[in-house]
Amino acid sequence: MLALGLGEGDAVITTPNSFVATANCARYVGATIIFADIDPKTGLIDPTSIARLLSKDLDRTIKAIIPVHFAGQPADLPAIYALARRHGPGSLTTPAMPSAQPMNTTASHTGWVAIRTAI
């Protein structure tokens, strides 16, 4: 959050189904935490819920999305990245509950950053 320059007045979307440190990193810099709904079948953050939250963000205070891979399942990163590109917040994935995805780091000039982690 510090590297993205986030602070008071900014908001971060994440999942409530994660270790407390996922939300605390936003809280540490003074950002507001917004919990998206989870998919009841997978326990993962629901991109449809993220889309609803972003559509209500008329003041563009949401600056980051932190999806979490959970129970060996990867979050729907392609859908989340697409939402981030349209809205403009950063998107960070966390190794808190890593998936079996290969190590890959991607950044773009559109303002989002993604870090995929391996087990």
C-alpha positions, 0 to 999 in steps of 0.5 A: 500500500505504501508503494502505491501511495495509498493513504487517508481518503483512499479505499481498498477492496478485499475479501473477508475470507482471509488472514487479518493482515490482508485488510490490515495493510490497507488500514496501516496506511489509513485507507478504508477497507471494503469487503467484497462478497465471496462466492459461496461455492469456492470461498473466493472473492466474487468478481461480480461483487467487485464490479458492483462496488466499483460501479458505486465508486463515483468519487474514484476512492477505490485505489486497489483490489486485493484478491486472495487465493484460498484453499489451493484455488486461484482467485479469478484474476483475469476477471479481476484484472479486467475490472481493475483496468476499466476502473483504474485501481491497483490490483495486488494478489497476495501469497497469504493463501497461495495457489499452484500458479507459476511465479509471474509478475506483471505491471502495466502503465494503466495503473494496476499491478499484479503479483502471482505467487507459487506455493 
